[in-house]
């Protein structure tokens, strides 16, 4: 079995889907949590000077979705053929688009501009994405694609706390089918064990 290390700050954010996937597949990994003080010295050693980074047998790779897709293939959550993989990727990319639209508003430095953007985000963007995804989850029996567990489910469950933090809401409060997707992931024996031992973080 390869030797896995996950390098990231002591937050959930973009690293949690990767940690969820490794845990889901029962792949042991070193959860290396870097402090802000340690980061300047470590930054030059990372492929693009950013994290999260996944190290596989000493080889460090970046890009969170690429890392998640790699792990998903190792644990048979990436589809049984090219068409299934395409459908899964489409849903994951949709979730990531949603994340980016939220992040652009959350990290807007101009308070006046941010205030206007939040109105559009809350009234249009969030309802659009969640309504669409909620219908998809219903059609797929509590999954996001193919009617079975895939890494799209795990990615969504892993990124949700971060999205809730950015929006200062419980995004799934009125979307029970999406909540079912998340519940199936966090109730998985291996993910539940990881959640029980992970550090408590706000983000």
SEZANU-866991 format. One record per atom (N, C-alpha, C): x, y, z; residue number from 1; residue in one letter. Coordinates in pm, whole numbers. Each point is the difference from the previous one (the first is absolute). Layout:
BEGIN
[node [X, Y, Z], NUM, "a"]
...
//
This chain:
BEGIN
[node [85, -120, 0], 1, "x"]
[node [-85, 120, 0], 1, "x"]
[node [88, 125, 0], 1, "x"]
[node [-33, 97, -85], 2, "x"]
[node [81, 124, -3], 2, "x"]
[node [0, 72, 135], 2, "x"]
[node [103, 78, 20], 3, "x"]
[node [11, 83, 120], 3, "x"]
[node [-59, 138, -33], 3, "x"]
[node [-112, 34, 67], 4, "x"]
[node [-70, 125, -29], 4, "x"]
[node [22, 102, 110], 4, "x"]
[node [23, 124, -43], 5, "x"]
[node [4, 113, 94], 5, "x"]
[node [-85, 113, -58], 5, "x"]
[node [-80, 62, 84], 6, "x"]
[node [-78, 117, -40], 6, "x"]
[node [58, 121, 73], 6, "x"]
[node [45, 98, -77], 7, "x"]
[node [52, 124, 57], 7, "x"]
[node [-105, 110, -17], 7, "x"]
[node [-39, 58, 112], 8, "x"]
[node [-96, 111, -4], 8, "x"]
[node [4, 72, 133], 8, "x"]
[node [-66, 114, 4], 9, "x"]
[node [-13, 71, 127], 9, "x"]
[node [-95, -76, 92], 9, "x"]
[node [-7, 42, 125], 10, "x"]
[node [-90, -65, 96], 10, "x"]
[node [-143, 53, -17], 10, "x"]
[node [-53, -25, -119], 11, "x"]
[node [-136, 39, -35], 11, "x"]
[node [-61, -111, -85], 11, "x"]
[node [-133, 8, -20], 12, "x"]
[node [-66, -96, -89], 12, "x"]
[node [15, 49, -144], 12, "x"]
[node [-76, 103, -35], 13, "x"]
[node [9, 69, -129], 13, "x"]
[node [27, -96, -115], 13, "x"]
[node [103, 29, -81], 14, "x"]
[node [26, -80, -120], 14, "x"]
[node [66, -134, 29], 14, "x"]
[node [49, -19, 120], 15, "x"]
[node [67, -126, 33], 15, "x"]
[node [-93, -109, 46], 15, "x"]
[node [-118, 37, 50], 16, "x"]
[node [-87, -99, 62], 16, "x"]
[node [-55, -105, -98], 16, "x"]
[node [-38, 38, -122], 17, "x"]
[node [-44, -105, -93], 17, "x"]
[node [106, -107, -23], 17, "x"]
[node [126, 41, -9], 18, "x"]
[node [109, -96, -17], 18, "x"]
[node [15, -89, 122], 18, "x"]
[node [-6, 60, 118], 19, "x"]
[node [8, -80, 123], 19, "x"]
[node [-118, -96, 10], 19, "x"]
[node [-120, 47, -38], 20, "x"]
[node [-119, -86, 0], 20, "x"]
[node [20, -119, -93], 20, "x"]
[node [51, 25, -120], 21, "x"]
[node [16, -108, -99], 21, "x"]
[node [102, -104, 48], 21, "x"]
[node [112, 45, 50], 22, "x"]
[node [99, -94, 52], 22, "x"]
[node [-57, -82, 115], 22, "x"]
[node [-76, 68, 87], 23, "x"]
[node [-62, -70, 113], 23, "x"]
[node [-107, -98, -49], 23, "x"]
[node [-84, 44, -93], 24, "x"]
[node [-107, -84, -55], 24, "x"]
[node [56, -131, -53], 24, "x"]
[node [112, 10, -70], 25, "x"]
[node [61, -119, -59], 25, "x"]
[node [92, -75, 94], 25, "x"]
[node [5, 44, 125], 26, "x"]
[node [86, -64, 100], 26, "x"]
[node [146, -2, -44], 26, "x"]
[node [43, 111, -59], 27, "x"]
[node [140, 16, -39], 27, "x"]
[node [71, 82, 107], 27, "x"]
[node [88, -61, 77], 28, "x"]
[node [71, 75, 105], 28, "x"]
[node [80, 116, -59], 28, "x"]
[node [-3, 115, 68], 29, "x"]
[node [75, 116, -47], 29, "x"]
[node [47, 83, 118], 29, "x"]
[node [111, 68, -21], 30, "x"]
[node [50, 96, 99], 30, "x"]
[node [-71, 132, -25], 30, "x"]
[node [-73, 45, 99], 31, "x"]
[node [-76, 125, -11], 31, "x"]
[node [88, 112, 53], 31, "x"]
[node [83, 55, -89], 32, "x"]
[node [99, 100, 40], 32, "x"]
[node [-64, 137, -3], 32, "x"]
[node [-19, 60, 117], 33, "x"]
[node [-68, 129, 11], 33, "x"]
[node [103, 109, 31], 33, "x"]
[node [15, 89, -95], 34, "x"]
[node [105, 101, 5], 34, "x"]
[node [-52, 127, 68], 34, "x"]
[node [79, 56, 90], 35, "x"]
[node [-38, 125, 64], 35, "x"]
[node [36, 117, -92], 35, "x"]
[node [-63, 114, 25], 36, "x"]
[node [31, 120, -79], 36, "x"]
[node [146, 40, 17], 36, "x"]
[node [56, -29, 117], 37, "x"]
[node [140, 35, 25], 37, "x"]
[node [94, -92, -79], 37, "x"]
[node [-38, -125, -17], 38, "x"]
[node [84, -96, -73], 38, "x"]
[node [-7, 19, -151], 38, "x"]
[node [-110, 57, -48], 39, "x"]
[node [-27, 3, -143], 39, "x"]
[node [105, 74, -83], 39, "x"]
[node [49, 118, 37], 40, "x"]
[node [97, 69, -85], 40, "x"]
[node [122, -84, -34], 40, "x"]
[node [49, -77, 95], 41, "x"]
[node [119, -83, -26], 41, "x"]
[node [-35, -121, -87], 41, "x"]
[node [-122, -50, 14], 42, "x"]
[node [-41, -119, -74], 42, "x"]
[node [-48, 31, -141], 42, "x"]
[node [-51, 120, -19], 43, "x"]
[node [-62, 39, -127], 43, "x"]
[node [88, -27, -123], 43, "x"]
[node [130, 33, 3], 44, "x"]
[node [84, -25, -117], 44, "x"]
[node [15, -148, -35], 44, "x"]
[node [-31, -89, 93], 45, "x"]
[node [16, -143, -26], 45, "x"]
[node [-124, -61, -65], 45, "x"]
[node [-107, 79, -11], 46, "x"]
[node [-123, -50, -60], 46, "x"]
[node [-2, 28, -150], 46, "x"]
[node [-63, -89, -80], 47, "x"]
[node [7, 10, -147], 47, "x"]
[node [-33, 138, -55], 47, "x"]
[node [-107, 62, 49], 48, "x"]
[node [-38, 133, -49], 48, "x"]
[node [-10, 99, 115], 48, "x"]
[node [68, -30, 109], 49, "x"]
[node [-2, 90, 115], 49, "x"]
[node [-136, 14, 63], 49, "x"]
[node [-79, -107, -6], 50, "x"]
[node [-135, 5, 56], 50, "x"]
[node [-36, -136, 60], 50, "x"]
[node [-105, -1, 78], 51, "x"]
[node [-55, -124, 57], 51, "x"]
[node [-152, 3, -19], 51, "x"]
[node [-66, -116, 9], 52, "x"]
[node [52, -130, 43], 52, "x"]
[node [92, -65, -102], 52, "x"]
[node [83, -88, 52], 53, "x"]
[node [89, -82, -81], 53, "x"]
[node [-12, -143, 47], 53, "x"]
[node [-2, -91, -96], 54, "x"]
[node [-1, -143, 31], 54, "x"]
[node [137, -56, -37], 54, "x"]
[node [61, -69, 94], 55, "x"]
[node [127, -66, -26], 55, "x"]
[node [-24, -150, -9], 55, "x"]
[node [41, -60, -112], 56, "x"]
[node [-17, -143, -22], 56, "x"]
[node [139, -61, -19], 56, "x"]
[node [42, -79, 97], 57, "x"]
[node [133, -61, -4], 57, "x"]
[node [109, 104, -29], 57, "x"]
[node [-11, 115, 66], 58, "x"]
[node [102, 103, -12], 58, "x"]
[node [-21, 99, -113], 58, "x"]
[node [-97, -27, -89], 59, "x"]
[node [-28, 90, -112], 59, "x"]
[node [-114, 93, 38], 59, "x"]
[node [26, 131, -2], 60, "x"]
[node [-101, 98, 40], 60, "x"]
[node [-76, 52, -123], 60, "x"]
[node [-132, 0, 11], 61, "x"]
[node [-85, 53, -108], 61, "x"]
[node [-98, 101, 60], 61, "x"]
[node [-44, 94, -85], 62, "x"]
[node [-93, 103, 45], 62, "x"]
[node [-129, -9, -82], 62, "x"]
[node [-87, 96, 18], 63, "x"]
[node [-133, 10, -62], 63, "x"]
[node [-99, -94, 69], 63, "x"]
[node [-89, 58, 79], 64, "x"]
[node [-87, -79, 88], 64, "x"]
[node [-90, -98, -74], 64, "x"]
[node [-57, 40, -113], 65, "x"]
[node [-89, -92, -72], 65, "x"]
[node [78, -115, -62], 65, "x"]
[node [117, 28, -53], 66, "x"]
[node [83, -105, -58], 66, "x"]
[node [40, -103, 106], 66, "x"]
[node [34, 49, 119], 67, "x"]
[node [37, -90, 109], 67, "x"]
[node [-118, -87, 41], 67, "x"]
[node [-116, 64, 12], 68, "x"]
[node [-120, -75, 39], 68, "x"]
[node [-34, -105, -105], 68, "x"]
[node [10, 35, -127], 69, "x"]
[node [-31, -94, -108], 69, "x"]
[node [96, -119, 4], 69, "x"]
[node [126, 26, 26], 70, "x"]
[node [100, -107, 10], 70, "x"]
[node [-38, -99, 111], 70, "x"]
[node [-30, 56, 119], 71, "x"]
[node [-36, -87, 112], 71, "x"]
[node [-129, -76, -31], 71, "x"]
[node [-95, 68, -64], 72, "x"]
[node [-127, -65, -35], 72, "x"]
[node [23, -122, -88], 72, "x"]
[node [96, 10, -91], 73, "x"]
[node [32, -114, -87], 73, "x"]
[node [58, -116, 80], 73, "x"]
[node [76, 33, 103], 74, "x"]
[node [61, -105, 82], 74, "x"]
[node [-104, -77, 82], 74, "x"]
[node [-113, 68, 29], 75, "x"]
[node [-100, -62, 88], 75, "x"]
[node [-131, -29, -74], 75, "x"]
[node [8, -3, -133], 76, "x"]
[node [-113, -40, -85], 76, "x"]
[node [-123, 90, 15], 76, "x"]
[node [23, 131, 13], 77, "x"]
[node [-111, 95, 6], 77, "x"]
[node [0, 95, -121], 77, "x"]
[node [77, -35, -103], 78, "x"]
[node [16, 90, -115], 78, "x"]
[node [-73, -48, -125], 78, "x"]
[node [-90, -98, 16], 79, "x"]
[node [-77, -48, -114], 79, "x"]
[node [57, -128, -57], 79, "x"]
[node [-88, -78, -64], 80, "x"]
[node [40, -130, -55], 80, "x"]
[node [46, 8, -144], 80, "x"]
[node [-20, 115, -64], 81, "x"]
[node [43, 19, -138], 81, "x"]
[node [16, 150, -26], 81, "x"]
[node [40, 33, -122], 82, "x"]
[node [29, 140, -32], 82, "x"]
[node [-123, 89, 9], 82, "x"]
[node [-116, -53, -41], 83, "x"]
[node [-122, 80, 6], 83, "x"]
[node [-41, 28, 144], 83, "x"]
[node [10, -100, 85], 84, "x"]
[node [-31, 23, 142], 84, "x"]
[node [97, 102, 60], 84, "x"]
[node [127, -11, -34], 85, "x"]
[node [100, 95, 52], 85, "x"]
[node [-33, 141, -46], 85, "x"]
[node [-45, 14, -124], 86, "x"]
[node [-39, 131, -53], 86, "x"]
[node [-117, 59, 78], 86, "x"]
[node [-99, -82, 29], 87, "x"]
[node [-118, 47, 73], 87, "x"]
[node [37, 43, 143], 87, "x"]
[node [89, -76, 61], 88, "x"]
[node [45, 36, 135], 88, "x"]
[node [78, 131, -3], 88, "x"]
[node [92, 12, -96], 89, "x"]
[node [80, 122, -12], 89, "x"]
[node [-89, 123, -21], 89, "x"]
[node [-106, -17, -79], 90, "x"]
[node [-90, 113, -27], 90, "x"]
[node [-65, 51, 128], 90, "x"]
[node [-42, -93, 85], 91, "x"]
[node [-63, 39, 127], 91, "x"]
[node [103, 65, 93], 91, "x"]
[node [118, -59, 9], 92, "x"]
[node [104, 57, 86], 92, "x"]
[node [37, 141, -47], 92, "x"]
[node [14, 17, -130], 93, "x"]
[node [32, 133, -53], 93, "x"]
[node [-111, 100, 29], 93, "x"]
[node [-125, -47, -2], 94, "x"]
[node [-114, 86, 34], 94, "x"]
[node [8, 45, 146], 94, "x"]
[node [32, -94, 88], 95, "x"]
[node [14, 33, 142], 95, "x"]
[node [115, 99, 20], 95, "x"]
[node [108, -21, -75], 96, "x"]
[node [114, 91, 12], 96, "x"]
[node [-33, 138, -55], 96, "x"]
[node [-78, 7, -108], 97, "x"]
[node [-48, 129, -50], 97, "x"]
[node [-79, 73, 108], 97, "x"]
[node [-86, -74, 67], 98, "x"]
[node [-82, 54, 109], 98, "x"]
[node [90, 55, 111], 98, "x"]
[node [101, -77, 35], 99, "x"]
[node [95, 44, 104], 99, "x"]
[node [67, 130, -40], 99, "x"]
[node [44, 9, -125], 100, "x"]
[node [71, 119, -46], 100, "x"]
[node [-90, 123, 1], 100, "x"]
[node [-126, -17, -38], 101, "x"]
[node [-94, 112, 0], 101, "x"]
[node [-24, 51, 143], 101, "x"]
[node [-2, -92, 95], 102, "x"]
[node [-14, 39, 141], 102, "x"]
[node [128, 68, 49], 102, "x"]
[node [114, -56, -35], 103, "x"]
[node [128, 51, 49], 103, "x"]
[node [28, 142, -51], 103, "x"]
[node [-34, 25, -125], 104, "x"]
[node [22, 133, -58], 104, "x"]
[node [-70, 108, 82], 104, "x"]
[node [-120, -34, 47], 105, "x"]
[node [-76, 95, 82], 105, "x"]
[node [57, 7, 141], 105, "x"]
[node [26, -117, 58], 106, "x"]
[node [47, -4, 139], 106, "x"]
[node [133, 74, 19], 106, "x"]
[node [86, -4, -101], 107, "x"]
[node [132, 61, 12], 107, "x"]
[node [10, 136, -69], 107, "x"]
[node [-114, 56, -40], 108, "x"]
[node [-2, 134, -60], 108, "x"]
[node [46, 103, 104], 108, "x"]
[node [108, 74, -30], 109, "x"]
[node [55, 93, 100], 109, "x"]
[node [-79, 129, 17], 109, "x"]
[node [-74, 40, -101], 110, "x"]
[node [-76, 124, 6], 110, "x"]
[node [-137, -27, 61], 110, "x"]
[node [-25, 55, 117], 111, "x"]
[node [-124, -29, 73], 111, "x"]
[node [-126, 40, -77], 111, "x"]
[node [6, 112, -69], 112, "x"]
[node [-118, 47, -75], 112, "x"]
[node [-29, -94, -116], 112, "x"]
[node [104, -37, -72], 113, "x"]
[node [-15, -94, -111], 113, "x"]
[node [-48, -136, 52], 113, "x"]
[node [57, -41, 112], 114, "x"]
[node [-35, -129, 58], 114, "x"]
[node [-148, -6, 38], 114, "x"]
[node [-49, 108, 57], 115, "x"]
[node [-140, 7, 41], 115, "x"]
[node [-93, -24, -119], 115, "x"]
[node [33, 59, -113], 116, "x"]
[node [-82, -18, -121], 116, "x"]
[node [12, -143, -52], 116, "x"]
[node [120, -52, 2], 117, "x"]
[node [23, -136, -51], 117, "x"]
[node [-71, -105, 86], 117, "x"]
[node [-6, 25, 132], 118, "x"]
[node [-66, -95, 90], 118, "x"]
[node [-148, -13, -33], 118, "x"]
[node [-63, 111, -38], 119, "x"]
[node [-143, -4, -35], 119, "x"]
[node [-22, -93, -119], 119, "x"]
[node [81, 15, -103], 120, "x"]
[node [-11, -87, -118], 120, "x"]
[node [33, -145, 36], 120, "x"]
[node [103, -19, 81], 121, "x"]
[node [40, -134, 41], 121, "x"]
[node [-114, -71, 73], 121, "x"]
[node [-59, 69, 98], 122, "x"]
[node [-104, -62, 82], 122, "x"]
[node [-133, -16, -73], 122, "x"]
[node [-31, 93, -87], 123, "x"]
[node [-132, -3, -67], 123, "x"]
[node [-1, -77, -130], 123, "x"]
[node [115, -12, -63], 124, "x"]
[node [4, -63, -132], 124, "x"]
[node [95, -120, -7], 124, "x"]
[node [126, 23, 31], 125, "x"]
[node [102, -103, -23], 125, "x"]
[node [-21, -124, 87], 125, "x"]
[node [-9, 21, 131], 126, "x"]
[node [-14, -114, 91], 126, "x"]
[node [-129, -77, -26], 126, "x"]
[node [-116, 65, -9], 127, "x"]
[node [-122, -76, -29], 127, "x"]
[node [7, -77, -132], 127, "x"]
[node [60, 60, -103], 128, "x"]
[node [10, -67, -130], 128, "x"]
[node [78, -130, 12], 128, "x"]
[node [120, 7, 54], 129, "x"]
[node [84, -120, 10], 129, "x"]
[node [-60, -106, 91], 129, "x"]
[node [-46, 41, 118], 130, "x"]
[node [-49, -99, 96], 130, "x"]
[node [-130, -64, -47], 130, "x"]
[node [-86, 77, -65], 131, "x"]
[node [-125, -57, -52], 131, "x"]
[node [30, -104, -107], 131, "x"]
[node [90, 32, -91], 132, "x"]
[node [39, -93, -106], 132, "x"]
[node [61, -127, 58], 132, "x"]
[node [96, 18, 92], 133, "x"]
[node [69, -114, 58], 133, "x"]
[node [-94, -84, 86], 133, "x"]
[node [-95, 64, 66], 134, "x"]
[node [-96, -71, 84], 134, "x"]
[node [-87, -93, -85], 134, "x"]
[node [-42, 48, -116], 135, "x"]
[node [-78, -82, -93], 135, "x"]
[node [84, -118, -51], 135, "x"]
[node [124, 28, -32], 136, "x"]
[node [92, -105, -46], 136, "x"]
[node [16, -107, 107], 136, "x"]
[node [15, 43, 125], 137, "x"]
[node [16, -95, 111], 137, "x"]
[node [-125, -88, 16], 137, "x"]
[node [-116, 60, -18], 138, "x"]
[node [-125, -77, 9], 138, "x"]
[node [-8, -103, -111], 138, "x"]
[node [36, 40, -120], 139, "x"]
[node [-5, -89, -116], 139, "x"]
[node [102, -114, 10], 139, "x"]
[node [104, 22, 81], 140, "x"]
[node [107, -100, 12], 140, "x"]
[node [1, -71, 135], 140, "x"]
[node [-117, -4, 64], 141, "x"]
[node [-16, -78, 124], 141, "x"]
[node [99, 40, 110], 141, "x"]
[node [12, 132, 20], 142, "x"]
[node [87, 47, 108], 142, "x"]
[node [147, 4, -37], 142, "x"]
[node [27, 3, -130], 143, "x"]
[node [137, 18, -50], 143, "x"]
[node [-2, 112, -103], 143, "x"]
[node [117, 48, -38], 144, "x"]
[node [6, 114, -92], 144, "x"]
[node [11, -41, -146], 144, "x"]
[node [27, -127, -25], 145, "x"]
[node [14, -45, -139], 145, "x"]
[node [0, -153, -2], 145, "x"]
[node [-56, -55, -106], 146, "x"]
[node [4, -145, -28], 146, "x"]
[node [-80, -85, 98], 146, "x"]
[node [-68, 63, 95], 147, "x"]
[node [-81, -76, 95], 147, "x"]
[node [80, -91, 92], 147, "x"]
[node [128, 34, 20], 148, "x"]
[node [87, -82, 86], 148, "x"]
[node [109, 87, 59], 148, "x"]
[node [71, -49, 102], 149, "x"]
[node [108, 80, 59], 149, "x"]
[node [111, 27, -103], 149, "x"]
[node [39, 126, -9], 150, "x"]
[node [116, 41, -82], 150, "x"]
[node [75, 108, 76], 150, "x"]
[node [112, 40, -56], 151, "x"]
[node [77, 102, 70], 151, "x"]
[node [-66, 136, -4], 151, "x"]
[node [-101, 17, -85], 152, "x"]
[node [-77, 125, 2], 152, "x"]
[node [-71, 17, 135], 152, "x"]
[node [-56, -109, 51], 153, "x"]
[node [-66, 4, 131], 153, "x"]
[node [100, 39, 109], 153, "x"]
[node [115, -64, -4], 154, "x"]
[node [101, 21, 105], 154, "x"]
[node [58, 141, -10], 154, "x"]
[node [21, 46, -122], 155, "x"]
[node [51, 137, -17], 155, "x"]
[node [-99, 102, 56], 155, "x"]
[node [-126, -17, -33], 156, "x"]
[node [-102, 93, 48], 156, "x"]
[node [-9, 0, 153], 156, "x"]
[node [-1, -118, 59], 157, "x"]
[node [-6, -10, 146], 157, "x"]
[node [123, 62, 64], 157, "x"]
[node [115, -17, -65], 158, "x"]
[node [124, 53, 56], 158, "x"]
[node [12, 151, -8], 158, "x"]
[node [-59, 60, -103], 159, "x"]
[node [12, 145, -19], 159, "x"]
[node [-112, 77, 68], 159, "x"]
[node [-106, -69, 44], 160, "x"]
[node [-120, 68, 50], 160, "x"]
[node [26, 91, 120], 160, "x"]
[node [75, -47, 98], 161, "x"]
[node [27, 84, 119], 161, "x"]
[node [66, 132, -40], 161, "x"]
[node [88, -6, -97], 162, "x"]
[node [68, 121, -48], 162, "x"]
[node [-100, 94, -66], 162, "x"]
[node [-90, -55, -81], 163, "x"]
[node [-101, 84, -65], 163, "x"]
[node [-95, 62, 102], 163, "x"]
[node [-36, -77, 101], 164, "x"]
[node [-84, 55, 107], 164, "x"]
[node [72, 112, 73], 164, "x"]
[node [130, -18, 21], 165, "x"]
[node [80, 103, 68], 165, "x"]
[node [5, 127, -84], 165, "x"]
[node [23, -14, -129], 166, "x"]
[node [11, 117, -88], 166, "x"]
[node [-132, 77, -10], 166, "x"]
[node [-112, -72, 1], 167, "x"]
[node [-130, 64, -16], 167, "x"]
[node [-66, 33, 133], 167, "x"]
[node [60, -49, 110], 168, "x"]
[node [-55, 21, 135], 168, "x"]
[node [-144, -51, 9], 168, "x"]
[node [-27, -113, -67], 169, "x"]
[node [-133, -61, 0], 169, "x"]
[node [12, -151, 10], 169, "x"]
[node [-116, -64, 17], 170, "x"]
[node [-11, -145, -18], 170, "x"]
[node [-61, -20, -138], 170, "x"]
[node [84, -18, -100], 171, "x"]
[node [-46, -1, -139], 171, "x"]
[node [-105, -106, -29], 171, "x"]
[node [6, -112, 69], 172, "x"]
[node [-87, -113, -34], 172, "x"]
[node [-128, -6, 83], 172, "x"]
[node [-25, 105, 77], 173, "x"]
[node [-116, 0, 90], 173, "x"]
[node [-130, -34, -72], 173, "x"]
[node [-17, 48, -122], 174, "x"]
[node [-124, -24, -74], 174, "x"]
[node [20, -92, -120], 174, "x"]
[node [107, -79, 5], 175, "x"]
[node [30, -89, -113], 175, "x"]
[node [28, -141, 51], 175, "x"]
[node [-106, -72, 37], 176, "x"]
[node [15, -129, 66], 176, "x"]
[node [70, -107, -84], 176, "x"]
[node [-14, 5, -130], 177, "x"]
[node [65, -101, -82], 177, "x"]
[node [151, 16, 0], 177, "x"]
[node [46, 124, 1], 178, "x"]
[node [143, 25, 11], 178, "x"]
[node [51, -36, 139], 178, "x"]
[node [-82, 25, 102], 179, "x"]
[node [39, -39, 135], 179, "x"]
[node [15, -151, 10], 179, "x"]
[node [-85, -72, -72], 180, "x"]
[node [12, -146, -3], 180, "x"]
[node [132, -44, -60], 180, "x"]
[node [42, 69, -106], 181, "x"]
[node [131, -30, -62], 181, "x"]
[node [111, 15, 103], 181, "x"]
[node [-1, 111, 71], 182, "x"]
[node [103, 27, 100], 182, "x"]
[node [-5, -101, 113], 182, "x"]
[node [-121, -30, 46], 183, "x"]
[node [-16, -95, 111], 183, "x"]
[node [59, -136, -35], 183, "x"]
[node [-21, -44, -124], 184, "x"]
[node [52, -132, -40], 184, "x"]
[node [152, -2, 5], 184, "x"]
[node [62, 112, -30], 185, "x"]
[node [146, 7, 3], 185, "x"]
[node [51, 6, 144], 185, "x"]
[node [-53, 93, 78], 186, "x"]
[node [53, 19, 136], 186, "x"]
[node [-37, -116, 93], 186, "x"]
[node [-101, -79, -40], 187, "x"]
[node [-37, -118, 79], 187, "x"]
[node [78, -124, -43], 187, "x"]
[node [78, 11, -108], 188, "x"]
[node [85, -110, -42], 188, "x"]
[node [100, -29, 112], 188, "x"]
[node [18, -125, 31], 189, "x"]
[node [81, -41, 116], 189, "x"]
[node [137, 66, 1], 189, "x"]
[node [69, 1, -112], 190, "x"]
[node [136, 52, -4], 190, "x"]
[node [5, 152, 10], 190, "x"]
[node [-96, 67, -63], 191, "x"]
[node [-6, 146, 8], 191, "x"]
[node [-39, 42, 141], 191, "x"]
[node [-93, -73, 59], 192, "x"]
[node [-42, 30, 137], 192, "x"]
[node [119, -10, 96], 192, "x"]
[node [84, -100, -22], 193, "x"]
[node [118, -17, 86], 193, "x"]
[node [98, 116, -17], 193, "x"]
[node [16, 46, -125], 194, "x"]
[node [88, 116, -24], 194, "x"]
[node [-56, 125, 68], 194, "x"]
[node [-130, 24, -17], 195, "x"]
[node [-63, 119, 59], 195, "x"]
[node [17, 1, 151], 195, "x"]
[node [-9, -118, 60], 196, "x"]
[node [9, -9, 146], 196, "x"]
[node [139, 38, 52], 196, "x"]
[node [102, -17, -83], 197, "x"]
[node [138, 25, 48], 197, "x"]
[node [61, 128, -55], 197, "x"]
[node [-63, 63, -100], 198, "x"]
[node [62, 118, -61], 198, "x"]
[node [-3, 119, 97], 198, "x"]
[node [95, 92, -17], 199, "x"]
[node [-2, 121, 82], 199, "x"]
[node [-126, 81, -25], 199, "x"]
[node [-49, 66, 102], 200, "x"]
[node [-119, 87, -16], 200, "x"]
[node [48, 134, -55], 200, "x"]
[node [-55, 37, -116], 201, "x"]
[node [38, 127, -63], 201, "x"]
[node [-125, 74, -44], 201, "x"]
[node [9, 132, -3], 202, "x"]
[node [-116, 82, -37], 202, "x"]
[node [-22, -4, -151], 202, "x"]
[node [107, 4, -75], 203, "x"]
[node [-9, 9, -146], 203, "x"]
[node [2, -140, -62], 203, "x"]
//
